[in-house]
Amino acid sequence: MTPYGNYGHALLTSGAARTPDQVALTYCGEQSFTYDELNRLVNRRAHALLAAGYGRASASPRC
């Protein structure tokens, strides 16, 4: 548990605010994302899901 609750987005937002240029994720050892890049990507996806009618109680496929 963190001061922000037990939510991944809170940890990501916090990391983006503290160290935006630090690598947050490396995918398959090839592509990496900084906290800022990953935060922007996740926010775009979240807004797209909200615009499509998904909400907190909605189930959505993940890939």
N, C-alpha and C positions, 0 to 999 in steps of 0.2 A: 504494500500500500504506500502511496506517495502523498505528499501534501496536496496534490491535485486530484486525489481520488485514485481509483483503480482503472483508469481509462488510458488506452494507448495514445489517443489523440492529444490528451493533456500532456503526456510525456514528450510527444513529438513537438508540440507547440512550445513547451518549455525549453527543449533542446534548441529549437530554431531561434528562440529569443536570446539564449545565452551564447551559443556558438554556431551561428548560421553557416559558417564555411567549413565546419568539421564534418568528416564523412560519418553518415548515420547508418548507411546500409550498403553492403556490397553484394551484388546479385551474381551468383554462380562464379565468383572470383573474377568477373570481367567488367561489369558495369557497376559504378558506384554513384551514390546520391548523397549530397550534403543534406544537413538538417533542413536548410532553407528550400532546396529543390524538392525534397521528399514532402515537406509540409505543403508546398504549393501544389504538387501533384495530388496529394490526398484531398486537399480542399477542393480542387477542381472536380474530382470524382464525387465527393460528397454533395457538392452543389448540383451536379448532373443527376444524381440519384434523387435529391429532393425535388428538382424540377420535373422528374419523371413520376412523382407521386409517392416515392418511398419515404417512410418515416421511421421513427425509433422502433415501432412495433412491427415493421414490415420485414419479411424475409426477402433476401436478395441473393442471387447466385454470386459466388466469388470465384475468380480465376487467378 
